Amino acid sequence: MALSIRAIDQVSRPFFAGEVSGIDITQPLSQADAAAISAGMDEYGVLVFHDQHFTDESQLAFSRYFGALEQATGDIAQGHERRLSMDVNDISNLDKNNQAVINVFYAQLYQKNGKLAVKTVGEIPGVDQTFGGTFSSSTPAPGRTNPQCVKRSLPWIGKTIHPPVTG
């Protein structure tokens, strides 16, 4: 079957999305197929490829048909902490072991020059979000260790901030 691209919505938005068929983009492309896909990217805002089963390597190989890849520079994890190659911008909260990790901050509201302001009064770095983050320092997630919590005197009791914020 030859590569073809057709508008998904031929009536309302014929220029918006094109459906590509007749090609397995996880395999090496011919110059003609790469040129046809490139032309499709020029014609449509979105190209849809159904039933493609990518690996990181096959997605990178496909991407290289359309130009040099930019190196990732804006990721939070750098160097040996990265879970993916520098060819992929990783904008997730996963660590190198594919575990979801975030930092949790406790904030205090206060008045500054007559305006409401906020400041961080405590931080728990690297909170494990595995299984919804339901683990505590006394019951860590399986195979993970929790970092020490930074202990601070927090200015609230229950749901009330003391002293009360006015204004």
C-alpha positions in Angstrom: 0.0 0.0 0.0 1.4 3.4 -1.0 1.6 6.3 1.4 -1.4 8.6 1.3 -2.5 11.7 3.3 -6.1 12.8 3.4 -7.9 15.6 5.3 -9.6 14.2 8.4 -12.4 16.9 8.2 -12.8 17.6 4.6 -15.7 20.0 5.1 -15.1 22.3 8.1 -11.3 22.3 8.4 -9.7 20.6 5.5 -6.3 22.2 6.2 -6.1 21.3 9.9 -5.4 17.6 10.2 -4.3 15.0 7.8 -4.5 11.2 8.3 -1.5 9.4 7.0 -1.8 5.7 5.9 0.2 3.2 4.0 3.5 3.6 5.9 5.2 2.2 9.0 7.2 5.2 10.3 9.1 3.0 12.7 11.0 1.6 9.8 13.5 3.4 7.5 11.8 5.7 5.1 12.6 6.2 1.4 13.4 9.7 0.2 10.1 9.9 -1.6 8.1 8.9 1.6 10.1 11.4 3.7 9.4 14.1 1.1 5.7 13.3 1.0 5.5 13.4 4.9 7.3 16.7 4.8 4.9 18.1 2.2 2.0 16.9 4.4 3.5 18.8 7.4 3.5 21.9 5.2 -0.1 21.4 4.1 -1.7 20.4 7.5 -1.3 21.7 11.0 -1.4 18.1 12.4 -0.5 14.7 10.8 -2.1 11.6 12.4 -0.3 8.3 12.1 -2.4 5.4 13.4 -1.0 2.3 15.0 2.7 3.2 15.1 4.6 1.5 17.9 7.6 3.7 18.7 10.7 3.1 20.7 12.7 6.1 21.7 15.3 5.1 19.1 12.7 4.7 16.2 11.1 8.0 17.1 14.5 9.8 17.0 15.4 8.1 13.7 12.1 9.2 12.2 12.6 12.8 13.4 16.1 13.0 11.9 14.5 12.7 8.4 13.3 16.2 8.8 16.4 18.0 10.1 19.0 18.0 12.9 17.7 17.5 16.4 18.1 20.2 19.0 19.9 19.1 22.2 17.8 19.2 25.4 18.9 22.1 27.6 15.9 23.0 29.7 15.3 19.8 31.6 15.3 19.7 35.4 17.4 16.6 35.5 20.9 16.9 34.1 23.9 14.6 33.5 23.7 11.2 35.2 20.3 12.0 36.6 18.7 12.1 33.1 16.4 9.2 32.1 16.6 10.0 28.4 19.3 11.0 25.9 20.1 14.6 25.3 18.2 14.3 22.0 14.9 14.3 23.9 13.6 17.2 26.0 12.1 15.4 29.0 9.3 17.6 30.4 8.0 15.1 32.9 8.4 14.7 36.6 9.9 11.2 36.3 13.4 10.5 37.6 16.0 8.2 36.0 14.1 5.2 37.4 10.8 6.3 35.8 9.4 7.2 39.3 7.4 10.4 39.6 9.1 12.8 42.0 8.2 16.4 43.0 9.2 18.8 45.7 6.5 19.9 48.1 6.6 23.4 49.5 4.7 24.9 52.5 4.0 28.6 52.1 3.0 31.3 54.5 0.8 34.3 53.5 1.8 37.6 55.0 1.4 41.4 54.4 4.2 43.3 52.8 3.9 47.0 52.1 0.1 46.7 52.5 -0.1 43.8 49.9 -0.7 40.1 50.3 2.5 38.1 49.7 3.7 34.6 50.1 7.0 33.0 51.2 8.2 29.4 51.4 8.6 28.3 55.0 9.3 24.6 54.5 10.2 22.2 51.8 10.1 18.4 51.4 12.3 17.6 48.5 11.8 14.7 46.2 8.4 13.6 47.3 7.6 10.2 45.8 4.4 10.4 43.8 4.2 6.6 43.1 0.7 5.3 43.8 -0.6 8.9 44.3 2.1 9.9 46.7 0.4 8.2 49.7 3.6 7.3 51.5 5.1 9.1 54.5 8.6 9.2 56.0 7.5 6.3 58.3 6.1 4.2 55.4 8.2 4.9 52.3 7.3 3.7 48.9 8.7 0.2 48.0 12.3 0.5 46.9 12.6 4.2 47.6 14.0 6.2 50.5 12.5 9.5 51.5 14.7 12.6 52.1 14.7 14.3 55.5 12.0 16.8 56.0 13.1 20.4 56.7 11.5 21.2 60.1 10.1 24.7 60.5 7.7 26.4 62.9 4.7 26.9 60.7 2.3 29.8 61.4 -1.0 28.0 61.2 -3.2 25.9 63.3 -5.6 23.7 61.4 -6.9 25.9 58.6 -6.3 29.2 60.3 -3.3 31.4 59.6 -1.9 33.1 62.7 -1.6 36.0 62.9 -4.6 36.5 60.6 -4.0 38.1 57.3 -6.0 41.3 56.8 -6.5 43.6 53.8 
